[in-house]
Amino acid sequence: MKKIAIIGGGISGLSALHSIRTGPLADCDVRLYEKSDRLGGTIGTDRELGFVSDWGPNGFLDKIPLTLQLVEQLGLTDQLDPADPSAENRFIYRNKKLHAISASPLKFLASPLLSLKGRLRLIVEPLIKAKTDDSDESIYDFARRRIGPEAADTLIGPMVSGIFGGDARELSLKSCFPVMVEMESQYGSLFKAMIAKKKAKKGGGPAGPSGRLTSFKNGLYTLIERFGELYAQNIETGKATTTITKTDTGYRITFADGSTADADAVICAAPAFAAGEMVGSLDSSLSDLLNSIPYASISVVCLGYPCDKISHPLGGFGFLVPRTEGKRILGSIWTSAIFGGRSPDGMVQVRAMIGGATDPGAVNLSDGELLDIIFAELDEIIGTTGRPSYVKIYRYTEGIPQFVIGHSKKIARLNEFEHTYPGLFFAGNAYEGVGLNDCVLRANSVVTRLADMRG
């Protein structure tokens, strides 16, 4: 194995490139091809007028050693920017009010976020029998079964829309939150599992997942920029792949400009739907499998306000909105409260998310329609007055892959195709996790398997 091609210059493709250049395959000739003129995919940062605005993801949780090791190897450790401790404060908007989600069980149960009936149902969770079969189950059905319908709608639904832009009634628990399946299986109860994990000083709590949200002092795109600086000689941008076909010795990649490149192995780190088109002439079944992974559209809007134009103190991470509240925004992240240097003096930056699987038409709204909705709802929820002086709109028509029920079977089939086509691998956020950490882990796993092939 001498030549390796990587298709896609997002975090997955770049992480794979780094793993190859710094690992046992360092002697190989590796090329990364990216169709656009820039690297990073949905990771991007605008730095204008004193604001630092991330396009899509705004950080990663610092609980994965591999990601922190990657940052260290790239020489960026001194640029890390952990979230302010106040970011532990998270809110849910219900009944025309923001409710803090307390990490203290007693304070949480005393909160009016849930009705008395809903809180009583939550308390009896340890008495609910555990599921005994291994059939796939939606996140909503799991939550409804264990903590009741009100808590499922109010707590779990918004969390799912905030992470995946998804519909909890459609997404697979075992694919999205395998740790919850493990908690029920091992302890028979989520509460019992949380108590056990707290005693062991690991795992998350009601306020959010474990780990501390971390970015870089000048935005998340700092990571992508460093990749581009270090590996410029291995990267070609503006190089769109149309097909991947088999040759006697490996694979041939055909590009939109009519040129071709041969490689002994290919790591396809493009979105699943794009990868499906690329392998259409190679194997229609593989193409159909990749195309069967659905995506949700979403829009992210970054807004800058003078501090005196928002009545809420914005002391925390932000808020999420249950779909039952009749609002269109999924939630808001208080960017300048989480990370320093994200807005000029006297200003704050917030961003709102709208769309997702429960509101697919939102991505087609005009800028004016989109902003009218967001302004009106933020006015009501956090007390904004007037219009912001800074606005950035980012739209993603096929933005976030959806791990619907049956997703794990798709991944099992995809693994079988790796045996059918040795040297052809798929990386990205459409398979084992949508976060930055997940992408880094899968990219590293793919490169490890590729190195194992060579022996």
N, C-alpha and C positions, 0 to 999 in steps of 0.2 A: 504494500500500500504506500503510494508515493504522493498522490494528488487527492486532496479533499476539497470539495466545494460546499460552501454554506450559502443558502438562499434566504435572504431576509436580514436586514440590519437593525432590528429592534434589540431589546435587551437580551433576548434568547440567543439570537445569532451572534451577537457580540460576545456574550459570555462563553459560547461554544468556541469562538475564535481564540479567546484568551486561554481557555483550558487546553486547546491544542498547542498553542504557541509556548505554553509554560509547563506542559506535561510530557508524558512518554511519546507523544506524537509530534514533538517539536521539530523533528527532522523532516516532516512532511511539507510539501508545497501546498499551502492552504490559501484559498481565495474566497472572499465574501462578496456576494452580489446583492445590491440593494436597488430596487426599482426607482425610488424617488431620489431627489438630489440631496437629501439629508438623511442622517442616521437617527435612530431612536424610536421610530414608530409613533405610538401614542405618548411617549415620554418627550416632553419639550418644555422649555421655559422661556417666557417673554420677560425681558428686563427693560422696562420703559418708565419714564417719568418718576423714578424712584420706587416703582412697584416691581416685585418679582412674582410672576404668575406661572404656575405649572399648568400645562395643557390638560393632562389626564391624571396619572398617579402623582401623589404629592410626597411619597416617602415609602419606607419599608420598615417592618418591625425588626428590631435588633436582636431577635431571639435565635436567628439562624447563623451559626458560626461561619458557614461557607460564604455567605454574603459579606460578612465583616472581613473575612480573609481576602476576598476578592478586592474589597475597598483598600485594604492594606497593601496588597500587591500592586495596585494601581497608583499607590502613593497619595491617597486621598483621605487618609485617616484624620489628618489635621483639619480637613474641611467638613467633617461630619457636624451635623447640627441636630442634636436631640430635641424632641418636642419639649416645650415648657411643661413643668409638672401640672399646671392648671388644665392641660389637655386631657387629663384623666376625667374631668368633669364633662359628662355628656348628657344630652337632653332629648326628650321626646315631646313632640307637640301633640297635645290631645285636649279636647274640650276647650279650645281657644286659649290654651296656656302651655308654657314650656315647663316640663317636669324634669327635675334632675334625677338621673339614675344613680342611686347610691350603691356603693360596694358593700355597705353594711346591710345584711339581711333584715335586721330590725327596722332600720330607717327606710329601706325599700318597701317593706310591708306596711309601714305607716304612711307612705306616700299615697295621695289620692290619684296617682296615675291610673291605677286599676280600681274598679268598683269593689265594694266589700265582698260581693259574691266572687269576683275575679281573684281577689287576694286569698279568700278561703279555699278556692279551687287550687291555687298555687301551693298553698300550705300542705295539701294532702298528696302532693307529687310523690313523696317517698312510699306511699301506700299503693300506688298504681303498679300493677304487674308489668314486668319487663316483657318486651317482645321476644319471642323464642325462636322465630324462623329468621332466615337471612335474606328474605325478599326485599327488593328495593322499596323505598318509601319516600314520599315527598317530605320536604322539610316541614311544611305546614301540617301534614297529617301527623308527623312525629310530635310536633309541638302541641297540637290540639289534644293528642292522646295523653301526653305527659303533664302538661300544665294548663290545659283548658283552652277553649276557643278565644276568650277575650285576651288572654296573655299571648296567644299565638298571633292574633291580629295586631296587637299593640306593641309587642316586644320583638317577636321573631320576624314578622313580615317586614318592618322597616329595616332591620339589620340586613336582611337578604337583599332588599332593594338598594341599600347603601353600599354593600360589598360587590354584588353581582349585577345590579340594575335589573334584578330578576323577580320572578313571581314565585313565592315560596310554595304555592300549590303545584308548581310544575317541576321545580328543581329537586334533584336527588340528594337525600341526606348523606348517603354513604360516599357520594362523589364530592359534595361541597363541604361537609363537616364530618369526616370520618371519625373524628375524636368523640363526637356525640354518640355515635354508634358504639364505640369502645366503652364510653362511660356507662351507658345503659347495660351493655353486656357484662362488664366487669363488676359494677356496683349495684345494678338493678335500679338505680335512681340517679338523677342528675344532681340533686341536692347532696346525696351521700358522696358522690364522686367529687363534687366541688369542695366539700369539707375535707375529704382525704387529700386532694391536691393542695389545698391550702396548708394543711399540716406538713405536707412535703415541700411546701414553698415553691410550687410550680403550677403552671396553668393560669387561665384567666379567671375573671369574675364577672358579675352581672354588668359591670360598666364597660367591658370590652375585652378583646383578646389579649393574651399574654404578650410581653415584649413592649418596648417603648418605640413609638413612631419616630423615625429618624430620616433626615434628609441631608442636604448639603447647604452651606452658607449662602450659596448663590443659586439655589434651586436644584431640582433633581437632574436637570439636563447636564449638570457638571460631570456626572458619571459617564454619560454618553460622549461628551466632549473629550474626556480623557482617553476613552477607547479609540476615538478617531485620531487623536494625536499619536498614540503609541503604535497603532496598526494601520496607518495610512497606506503603507506599501502593500498591504494584503486586501485592501478594500476597493471595490469599484461601485460608485453610486451612479444613478441614472441608467441602470442595467436591469431591465425588466425581464424576468424569466417567463417563457410561454409554455415550454414542455420539458419534461424529464423522461428520457427513454433509456432502454437497456442496450448495452453494447456487449461484445464478447468479453471484454475485460472490466467493465464497470458501467458507467452511466454517461449519457450525453445530455447536456443542457443546451437548449435552444433559446435564444433571446429575441426580444421584440425587434431588434435591429437586424435580425437575420444571421448574426454570428452564433457560433457554438463554442462550447468548452467541454472537454472530456475529463472525467474524474473517476478515481477508483471507488470513492465513497461520496455520498451527498447527505448533508444535514439540511433538511427543509425546515426553516424557522419562519415561514410565512404563515399568515392566518389559515385556518383549516379550509375555508372555502377557496382561498387562492391556491393552496396546495392541492386541493381536489381537482382544480382545472389543470394544473401542471401535470398530474399523473394520469389524466384521462386517457391518453393513447397508450400508456404503459399497462394499466389495469383498470377496467371500468368499475370493478367491485371495490377496489381501494378508493377510487375517486368518489363513488357513491357514499362510502363510509365517511370520508372526510367531509363531504358536503352535507351529511346528515347532522352535523353538529351545528345547532342554531346559534345565532348571535342576536343580541339586543342593541338597539340604537340608543344613544344618550347624548345629551348636550350639557356642557359645563360652561358656566358663565361666571367670570371673575369680575368683581365690582370693588371700586375704591370710593369710600365715603369720608368726609371730614368726621372726626370723632364726635362732634356735637350734633351730628345728624342721625345718630342711632341711640335710642334710649336704653336698650339693653346693654349691660356692662361687657358682654361678650367674654366672660371669663370661663373659657373651656374650649372643647374641641368643636362643638357645633350641635346641630340637632337633626333628627330624622322625623319623618312624618308618616304615620300609618296611612295606608290607602283608604281606610274607613273614614278619614277626616275630610275627604272631599277636596283636598288641595292637589295641585298638579306637580309642585316641586317635591322631589324625593327627600330633600334635606339641604342643609347648608353647612359648610365648613368655615370656621372663623380663622382664616389663614394667618393673619397677623398676630392672633393670640397664641397660635401654636408655635410658630417659628419667628425669631427676630429678624429684622431687616427686610420684611416682605412688603412694607409700605413706608412712605416718607413720614417725617414727623408731622403730627397733627392729623394723620389719616389712618384709617383701618382698611383692611382688605377682607372681604368675605367672598365665598363662591357658592353658587347654588347649582344643583343637579336636577335635570328634568328629563323625563322620557322613560327609558327602560322597557322591560317586557310588558308592564302593565299600562303603558301609555306610548305605544309605538309611533303614533302620529305626531308626537311632539317634535321630533327631529325635523319635520317638514314645515314647521311654523316659520314665518318670516322673522327677521330680527326684531322688528317692531312688535309683533304679536308675542314673541318669546319674552321680550323685556317687559312688556305690559303685565304679563302674568307674574313674572318674578318680582317686579317692583311692588305690585299690589299685595302679594302674599308675604313678602318680607316686611312691608309696611305694617301688616297686621301682626306678624309673629315676633319681630325683634324691634319694631318701632322705628324704622327708617323714615326720614322725612326728606322730601325733595328727591332729586335724581343724583346718582353718583357722578363723580367727575372722571372716573376711569371705568371703562367697560371693555372686556375681552370675551368673545364668544367662540367656543370650540365645539364643533359638531362631529359626531362619529356615527355614521349610518349603520355600520356593522362594528360596533365598538367592543362589546364584552361577550365572550362565548358563554353559552348557557349549558350547564351540566344537568340536563333534564333526566328524568327517570329512565334508566337503561344505559346511562352514560358509561358505567363501568364495563358493561359488555362490549361497548364500542372500543374501549381502550384495550380490552383483552384481544379483540379481533385485530386491532392495529398492531399489537405485539406479534401476532401470528404472521402478519405481512412482513415484519422485519426478518423473519426466517425465510419467507418466500423470496424476498429481495435483499440478500445480504449486502450491507453497506449503505442501505437507504434508511434514514432515520428521520423522525419528525419531532421537532422541539417547538416550544411556544406555550402560550397560556390557555390553549384549547383542550388540554389533555389531563393534567393533574393538578391544576391550580391556577388562578387568575392573577395572583399577586407577583410582585417583583421577585420575592424570595422563591416562589414556586418556579418561576422561569429560570432562575439561576440554578436551582437544584436539578431541574430536568435537563438543562443544557449540559451540566456536569455529568449527569448520569448517561446521557447519550454519548458523550465523548469517552467515558469510561468503557462503555460497551463496545465502542468502535476500537479502542485500544486493545480490548480483550480479544477481538476478532483477529487482530494482527499477531497477538501472542508475544 
